[in-house]
Each structure stands twice: as C-alpha cells, then as structure tokens.
C-alpha cells in the first residue's frame, strides 16, 4: 500500500498513524535522557516518588509504591527507561501497537497516580491524554496504517495482536 493510499481508505487510521508516530517520538525523547543519564542508577526515582507519594489518591497504589517500588528503585528505573523506549519505538515503526498501547496506558496511569496527581497542571493533563491515546491505539490497531503491523496483518491475518 502506498503512502497516498493510506489516506484514501474508508478509515481514519492514516491520520491516527500520524498521532501514533508523534506520541512515539515523545516517548523516545523522554526515554533517551533517562537511558543515557543518571536515572537508571536508581537515585532519582525514589526522590521523585518520596516527594509525591503521600498525595497518591489510592491507598493500595501508595502502599505498592512505598513497599515495593522505592526499595527496588534500580530495577524500576531500568524498567521505566527501557519500557518508554520500547513503547516509543513500537509506536514510531508501527509494530505491535496494540500491545504497546496497553503498556502505554498502564505506564501513564501509574505516572498519573504516583507523580502527576500531586504535581497537577500540564503533567496531569498530558498523562490523561496519553492514557486515552494508548487505549485508542490498542483498540483501533493503529499500527496497520503507516506501520509494520499492516504488513504483518497481511501475512498473519488471524492474529489479534495486529
């Protein structure tokens, strides 16, 4: 399928693909400084969480952050940095976008509760927007237009992942 045919279909996946690529680029630009800087050392994450965890709206999530995430900060720092990069690459190239959309929504929901809720402002709105977009990407199969999922869907038509 050519580039112009992506926008002549009966669906809006071509336009949604542009949003998917922009969100993927944002994930990659957010992850790169974490991967190349001192975030993966495990010192910055607990500092951020200790400042905001008291304002977490759910007691079960607050308890999880305090009892499990903060003591294992190095592991979660790596998980966050590499996870954001993986989601970004998946969105940009359009490969396994349904799976990445689910992980994106889950990741941003945890950021919303642990950090953005306490800080408010633009951080709160951005995470809400990315939660909705992650769900939309997962439900619509946004990688099938301008992405590798479209090629893989023709090769494996029966799979739900694409």
SVG drawing of the C-alpha trace seen along z (x, -y; Angstrom):
<svg xmlns="http://www.w3.org/2000/svg" viewBox="-15 -24 39 41">
<polyline fill="none" stroke="black" stroke-width="0.4" points="0.0,0.0 1.4,-3.4 1.6,-6.4 -1.3,-8.1 -3.5,-5.0 -3.2,-5.1 -5.2,-8.3 -7.8,-7.2 -9.1,-4.3 -12.6,-4.3 -11.0,-4.5 -9.1,-7.2 -6.1,-5.0 -3.8,-7.1 -4.5,-10.2 -4.3,-8.2 -0.9,-6.9 0.4,-10.5 -0.7,-10.9 0.8,-7.5 4.1,-8.5 4.2,-11.8 3.4,-10.1 6.1,-7.5 8.6,-10.3 7.6,-11.9 8.2,-8.6 11.6,-8.2 12.7,-11.7 11.5,-11.2 13.4,-7.9 16.7,-8.9 17.9,-11.2 16.9,-8.5 18.9,-5.8 22.0,-8.0 21.8,-9.9 21.8,-9.0 18.2,-8.0 19.0,-4.3 21.3,-4.4 18.2,-4.3 18.7,-7.5 16.3,-9.9 13.2,-7.8 12.9,-7.3 13.5,-11.1 10.6,-11.9 8.3,-9.3 9.0,-10.3 8.0,-13.9 4.7,-12.9 3.6,-9.5 1.7,-11.0 -0.8,-12.6 -1.4,-9.3 -5.3,-9.1 -5.4,-5.3 -4.1,-3.7 -3.3,-0.4 -1.2,-2.2 0.5,-4.3 1.3,-1.1 2.7,0.6 5.0,-2.4 6.3,-2.7 6.7,1.0 7.9,2.3 8.9,-0.3 11.0,-2.6 13.1,0.3 13.7,1.7 14.4,-1.6 17.2,-0.4 15.0,2.3 12.1,-0.1 14.3,-2.8 15.6,-0.4 12.0,0.8 10.7,-2.7 13.6,-3.9 13.7,-0.8 9.9,-0.5 9.4,-4.0 12.0,-3.5 10.3,-0.2 6.9,-1.9 8.3,-4.8 10.0,-2.6 6.9,-0.4 4.7,-3.5 7.1,-5.0 7.6,-1.9 4.0,-0.7 5.0,2.8 2.8,4.5 1.0,1.2 -1.9,3.0 0.4,4.4 2.3,1.2 -0.9,-0.8 -1.9,1.3 1.5,0.9 1.5,-2.8 -1.9,-3.3 -0.7,-1.3 2.6,-3.2 0.9,-6.6 -1.8,-5.5 0.9,-4.7 2.7,-8.0 -0.7,-9.8 -1.3,-8.3 2.3,-8.4 3.6,-11.7 1.2,-13.8 -1.7,-13.8 0.5,-15.5 2.1,-17.9 -1.1,-18.8 -1.0,-21.2 0.2,-20.1 1.6,-16.8 -1.8,-15.7 -3.4,-16.6 -0.6,-15.0 -0.8,-11.7 -4.6,-11.6 -4.3,-12.3 -1.7,-9.5 -3.8,-7.1 -6.7,-7.7 -4.4,-7.6 -2.9,-4.3 -6.3,-2.7 -7.3,-4.1 -4.2,-2.8 -4.8,0.6 -8.4,0.8 -8.0,-0.5 -4.9,1.3 -3.3,-2.0 -0.1,-0.2 -1.9,1.2 -1.5,-2.1 2.0,-3.5 3.4,-0.7 4.8,2.8 1.5,4.1 -0.1,3.6 2.5,5.8 2.3,8.4 -1.5,8.4 -1.5,9.5 1.0,12.2 -0.8,13.4 -4.5,12.4 -5.9,14.4 -3.8,12.8 -5.4,10.4 -2.1,8.7 -2.0,6.7"/>
</svg>
